[in-house]
Amino acid sequence: MVAAFLFVAPAFSQKARLKSKAVAKPIVFAVLDGGKRVDPIVSIDGTKLVDFEIHEGSPSKAFGAEYYKPRTPYSLIFGGAPDGFVTIVKSNVGTECGGGSADTTARPLKAKLGALVMGLATNVKMDTNVSGYRRRPTAEERTEIEKLVRSEFTKNGASTTAVKNLKYHNLTALDVDGDDKAEFVGSYWIAPTSNERRLLFFIAEGDANGKIVLSMSDHSIVKPDDVMSGEVKDLDTGVGHELLLDVLDYANDGVKEIFTIGQAFEGNNYYVYQRTDGKWTKVYESYNYRCAF
């Protein structure tokens, strides 16, 4: 009996070691700086969005060791579908102003990433046969949407003169539910005076009659006291605005969620919007501290 026990035990121990091997949890990253950097947004547990481990406002070193091993590939998501890969070069966790980021190289198939053209990266298993949908609006779509944008600014107190000069950081057409009908995500702003900026982030889509409407919007007024530097013109490059990252059907229910970034002076805010019963609702937000201004 003793000999039999000694023979069986090593095989049992080997199986135990194999079973205990940790598997990285599904996670979603923001792809920034033209694909040269990623920032973590949220972990996924089944169909739920959950926080990852935070230490003093940034992911822990254990997080960096798990997700940022050099040469680790993640699927690049652009238009809600896989579009090549983002590969880890090195972790910045624990470095000065590194926050929770990692340096990366991006090899997109079609996407043309840039300063304000961003995407997502993930280890979530994706259907590689799904095609992406992300494009610029047509001239007709832009004209119709900008009428709505001017109306929204006016409704919130902006003057007729101020809304004549619309500025924007992006306006993107997407397809969140695979019906070949575009939804739009936009970030517009106006400068009523040298010391005031009005910002508008919105989601627009066609109603039952096919007419484009703003289905969700967030208007804000920014004055010098609201800006860390005291200069509202610092917002004109995109800092302080909520901007599109991309869309991802993390719950596999046929409707993609919208992921956005709010670039701040000391880090980045991240938001996730979900459409439920025809309404867009913010279902998640996180913050990744980088360093003091």
C-alpha positions as semicolon CSV with decimal commas, in nm:
position;residue;x (nm);y (nm);z (nm)
1;M;0,000;0,000;0,000
2;V;0,283;0,237;0,078
3;A;0,450;0,181;-0,259
4;A;0,123;0,247;-0,441
5;F;0,078;0,574;-0,252
6;L;0,430;0,691;-0,339
7;F;0,368;0,616;-0,707
8;V;0,037;0,801;-0,731
9;A;0,129;1,116;-0,536
10;P;0,360;1,285;-0,795
11;A;0,097;1,255;-1,069
12;F;-0,166;1,405;-0,838
13;S;0,063;1,696;-0,749
14;Q;0,131;1,770;-1,116
15;K;-0,240;1,790;-1,194
16;A;-0,294;2,019;-0,898
17;R;-0,023;2,255;-1,022
18;L;-0,178;2,267;-1,368
19;K;-0,522;2,347;-1,230
20;S;-0,389;2,625;-1,009
21;K;-0,231;2,816;-1,299
22;A;-0,384;3,163;-1,296
23;V;-0,567;3,286;-1,603
24;A;-0,585;3,662;-1,659
25;K;-0,939;3,790;-1,617
26;P;-1,105;3,950;-1,919
27;I;-1,024;4,320;-1,934
28;V;-1,074;4,619;-2,161
29;F;-0,808;4,883;-2,229
30;A;-0,816;5,223;-2,395
31;V;-0,579;5,245;-2,693
32;L;-0,418;5,590;-2,683
33;D;-0,147;5,800;-2,850
34;G;-0,196;5,646;-3,192
35;G;-0,158;5,294;-3,053
36;K;0,161;5,362;-2,855
37;R;-0,003;5,332;-2,511
38;V;-0,285;5,152;-2,333
39;D;-0,471;5,241;-2,015
40;P;-0,697;4,992;-1,830
41;I;-1,067;5,074;-1,815
42;V;-1,252;4,783;-1,656
43;S;-1,248;4,410;-1,588
44;I;-1,531;4,184;-1,700
45;D;-1,686;3,908;-1,488
46;G;-1,930;3,718;-1,707
47;T;-2,161;3,995;-1,823
48;K;-2,070;4,239;-1,544
49;L;-1,825;4,528;-1,542
50;V;-1,606;4,513;-1,231
51;D;-1,322;4,722;-1,090
52;F;-0,963;4,602;-1,109
53;E;-0,726;4,635;-0,815
54;I;-0,631;4,997;-0,746
55;H;-0,343;5,125;-0,531
56;E;-0,324;5,501;-0,464
57;G;-0,539;5,581;-0,767
58;S;-0,361;5,352;-1,015
59;P;-0,348;4,978;-1,083
60;S;-0,115;4,783;-0,852
61;K;0,224;4,643;-0,951
62;A;0,062;4,298;-0,938
63;F;-0,176;4,420;-1,211
64;G;0,119;4,528;-1,423
65;A;0,293;4,194;-1,372
66;E;-0,020;4,005;-1,478
67;Y;-0,134;4,206;-1,780
68;Y;0,177;4,387;-1,902
69;K;0,426;4,112;-1,969
70;P;0,636;4,217;-2,272
71;R;0,512;4,078;-2,604
72;T;0,163;4,005;-2,466
73;P;-0,086;4,057;-2,753
74;Y;-0,438;4,198;-2,713
75;S;-0,704;4,226;-2,979
76;L;-0,738;4,579;-3,114
77;I;-1,109;4,669;-3,131
78;F;-1,211;4,929;-3,387
79;G;-1,570;4,971;-3,499
80;G;-1,670;4,706;-3,245
81;A;-1,475;4,424;-3,411
82;P;-1,120;4,282;-3,401
83;D;-0,884;4,484;-3,620
84;G;-0,535;4,352;-3,566
85;F;-0,342;4,355;-3,240
86;V;-0,188;4,574;-2,974
87;T;0,127;4,425;-2,821
88;I;0,278;4,518;-2,484
89;V;0,629;4,665;-2,495
90;K;0,670;4,749;-2,126
91;S;0,469;4,833;-1,816
92;N;0,468;5,189;-1,681
93;V;0,304;5,094;-1,351
94;G;0,509;5,234;-1,063
95;T;0,707;5,477;-1,281
96;E;0,685;5,855;-1,256
97;C;0,364;5,970;-1,427
98;G;0,316;5,620;-1,568
99;G;-0,016;5,565;-1,391
100;G;-0,164;5,233;-1,495
101;S;-0,043;5,252;-1,853
102;A;0,184;5,039;-2,068
103;D;0,381;5,122;-2,380
104;T;0,260;4,927;-2,682
105;T;0,291;4,876;-3,054
106;A;-0,025;4,858;-3,263
107;R;-0,069;4,663;-3,584
108;P;-0,419;4,747;-3,708
109;L;-0,561;4,592;-4,021
110;K;-0,768;4,893;-4,128
111;A;-0,787;5,145;-3,844
112;K;-0,591;5,469;-3,877
113;L;-0,525;5,558;-3,516
114;G;-0,431;5,913;-3,422
115;A;-0,431;6,160;-3,134
116;L;-0,812;6,178;-3,109
117;V;-0,888;5,861;-3,305
118;M;-0,868;5,595;-3,038
119;G;-0,982;5,238;-2,991
120;L;-1,007;4,955;-2,742
121;A;-0,791;4,652;-2,668
122;T;-0,904;4,338;-2,491
123;N;-0,840;3,972;-2,414
124;V;-1,216;3,905;-2,431
125;K;-1,281;3,627;-2,681
126;M;-1,428;3,787;-2,991
127;D;-1,595;3,650;-3,299
128;T;-1,335;3,709;-3,568
129;N;-1,603;3,691;-3,837
130;V;-1,776;4,007;-3,709
131;S;-1,706;4,307;-3,930
132;G;-1,639;4,650;-3,786
133;Y;-1,850;4,959;-3,855
134;R;-1,693;5,296;-3,789
135;R;-1,689;5,585;-4,033
136;R;-1,716;5,958;-4,076
137;P;-2,070;6,094;-4,115
138;T;-2,189;6,197;-4,457
139;A;-2,230;6,568;-4,533
140;E;-2,608;6,530;-4,500
141;E;-2,579;6,350;-4,166
142;R;-2,341;6,614;-4,031
143;T;-2,571;6,898;-4,137
144;E;-2,870;6,737;-3,968
145;I;-2,677;6,662;-3,650
146;E;-2,527;7,009;-3,624
147;K;-2,876;7,160;-3,635
148;L;-2,954;6,948;-3,328
149;V;-2,627;7,051;-3,162
150;R;-2,698;7,422;-3,210
151;S;-3,048;7,372;-3,073
152;E;-2,912;7,191;-2,768
153;F;-2,659;7,464;-2,693
154;T;-2,932;7,729;-2,734
155;K;-3,167;7,536;-2,508
156;N;-2,897;7,545;-2,241
157;G;-2,859;7,923;-2,261
158;A;-2,601;7,988;-2,534
159;S;-2,659;8,291;-2,756
160;T;-2,751;8,270;-3,124
161;T;-2,421;8,433;-3,210
162;A;-2,217;8,182;-3,007
163;V;-2,372;7,874;-3,169
164;K;-2,291;7,997;-3,519
165;N;-1,928;7,896;-3,471
166;L;-1,947;7,527;-3,380
167;K;-1,624;7,341;-3,311
168;Y;-1,583;6,968;-3,262
169;H;-1,327;6,705;-3,171
170;N;-1,506;6,413;-3,328
171;L;-1,831;6,298;-3,481
172;T;-1,834;5,927;-3,560
173;A;-2,089;5,692;-3,712
174;L;-2,112;5,346;-3,554
175;D;-2,351;5,051;-3,565
176;V;-2,416;4,920;-3,214
177;D;-2,680;4,657;-3,296
178;G;-2,590;4,527;-3,640
179;D;-2,892;4,670;-3,821
180;D;-2,679;4,868;-4,071
181;K;-2,830;5,191;-3,934
182;A;-2,581;5,434;-3,790
183;E;-2,566;5,567;-3,437
184;F;-2,349;5,874;-3,384
185;V;-2,118;5,978;-3,101
186;G;-2,006;6,340;-3,097
187;S;-1,806;6,592;-2,894
188;Y;-1,874;6,956;-2,983
189;W;-1,788;7,285;-2,816
190;I;-1,830;7,660;-2,851
191;A;-1,647;7,961;-2,711
192;P;-1,907;8,228;-2,623
193;T;-1,628;8,443;-2,470
194;S;-1,255;8,415;-2,411
195;N;-1,329;8,302;-2,053
196;E;-1,602;8,050;-2,122
197;R;-1,633;7,717;-2,300
198;R;-1,950;7,516;-2,347
199;L;-1,906;7,146;-2,413
200;L;-2,155;6,896;-2,551
201;F;-2,111;6,520;-2,560
202;F;-2,395;6,325;-2,718
203;I;-2,524;6,003;-2,868
204;A;-2,759;6,044;-3,165
205;E;-2,960;5,792;-3,366
206;G;-3,258;5,757;-3,594
207;D;-3,605;5,753;-3,439
208;A;-3,898;5,538;-3,553
209;N;-3,941;5,764;-3,857
210;G;-3,573;5,758;-3,947
211;K;-3,513;6,114;-3,829
212;I;-3,190;6,169;-3,637
213;V;-3,241;6,276;-3,275
214;L;-3,013;6,327;-2,974
215;S;-3,094;6,026;-2,760
216;M;-2,848;6,125;-2,487
217;S;-2,656;6,448;-2,426
218;D;-2,436;6,605;-2,160
219;H;-2,389;6,984;-2,168
220;S;-2,141;7,164;-1,944
221;I;-2,015;7,519;-1,896
222;V;-1,649;7,569;-1,808
223;K;-1,505;7,887;-1,656
224;P;-1,143;7,966;-1,553
225;D;-1,209;7,861;-1,192
226;D;-1,310;7,517;-1,319
227;V;-0,975;7,457;-1,490
228;M;-0,666;7,355;-1,296
229;S;-0,444;7,590;-1,497
230;G;-0,698;7,873;-1,479
231;E;-0,699;7,896;-1,860
232;V;-1,011;7,772;-2,043
233;K;-0,819;7,775;-2,371
234;D;-0,635;7,468;-2,241
235;L;-0,953;7,273;-2,315
236;D;-0,939;7,352;-2,685
237;T;-0,705;7,061;-2,761
238;G;-0,944;6,803;-2,615
239;V;-0,853;6,797;-2,246
240;G;-1,169;6,813;-2,036
241;H;-1,391;6,687;-2,317
242;E;-1,556;6,347;-2,327
243;L;-1,444;6,164;-2,640
244;L;-1,522;5,836;-2,811
245;L;-1,292;5,537;-2,768
246;D;-1,496;5,267;-2,945
247;V;-1,777;5,015;-2,895
248;L;-1,770;4,659;-2,764
249;D;-2,037;4,396;-2,701
250;Y;-1,874;4,265;-2,383
251;A;-2,199;4,098;-2,266
252;N;-2,253;3,915;-2,597
253;D;-2,617;4,023;-2,612
254;G;-2,606;4,166;-2,963
255;V;-2,584;4,533;-2,859
256;K;-2,246;4,701;-2,827
257;E;-2,170;4,934;-2,538
258;I;-2,008;5,273;-2,600
259;F;-1,673;5,338;-2,426
260;T;-1,549;5,696;-2,382
261;I;-1,262;5,887;-2,226
262;G;-1,259;6,214;-2,035
263;Q;-0,904;6,345;-2,053
264;A;-0,815;6,531;-1,733
265;F;-0,503;6,720;-1,626
266;E;-0,388;6,452;-1,378
267;G;-0,525;6,137;-1,537
268;N;-0,810;5,994;-1,742
269;N;-1,174;5,928;-1,666
270;Y;-1,343;5,638;-1,844
271;Y;-1,714;5,580;-1,903
272;V;-1,931;5,302;-2,044
273;Y;-2,281;5,360;-2,186
274;Q;-2,540;5,088;-2,238
275;R;-2,867;5,102;-2,428
276;T;-3,152;4,952;-2,228
277;D;-3,516;4,974;-2,333
278;G;-3,420;5,226;-2,599
279;K;-3,235;5,459;-2,359
280;W;-2,862;5,518;-2,322
281;T;-2,742;5,507;-1,962
282;K;-2,398;5,547;-1,810
283;V;-2,339;5,210;-1,642
284;Y;-1,975;5,239;-1,541
285;E;-1,703;5,495;-1,474
286;S;-1,345;5,471;-1,354
287;Y;-1,045;5,697;-1,308
288;N;-0,679;5,630;-1,375
289;Y;-0,447;5,875;-1,197
290;R;-0,127;5,962;-1,381
291;C;0,054;6,245;-1,197
292;A;-0,001;6,589;-1,053
293;F;-0,044;6,886;-1,286
